[in-house]
């Protein structure tokens, strides 16, 4: 098993929110990938999911039945990008704290984006506390890669604040703008 801890940083040109911290760990055991994000800080300032008492229309409702949804990155969304070492193809995994998800496949940098149909569901756990949120995903990679293939991972998060500001968090930011698709930012080797 290979395991690494991580801590994400906001994109340098965005306003820094010192009361937030995004950290976690990622592990690969054979072809089982486990990733755990911990978002800590003043979560009352972040758009997560609509409560029963909240009537605002700009907040995603909590999912009774989590499903595949598009454009999750427009709201708070935990993401990771997975590529096979020395290959151009990569996948983007999107996980909403409301329970929704999606996986996209690309043939190269932002090329031929397609929904990855190998995954019919992507169950993950969200534990939402007053001062932290923990999201954990266990996924079988056999559906998209073979066990002997080395992978490179970029770990990212989009945070939408209640004032409408969106911040972009990653292990590293390699572009002039926040761009999670830049392959040089897939720095976790598993």
Secondary structure, DSSP 8 states (H G I E B T S, - for coil): -EEEEEE-EE-TTS---TTEEEEEEEEEETTEEEEEEEEEE-GGGB---B-TT---TTS-B--SS--B-S-GGGSSEEEEEEEETT-S-EEEEEEETTS-EEEEEESBTTBS-EE-TT-S---EEEEE-SSEEEEEEEEEGGGTS-TTS-EEEEEEEEEEBTTS-EEEEES---SSS--TT-GGG--EE-
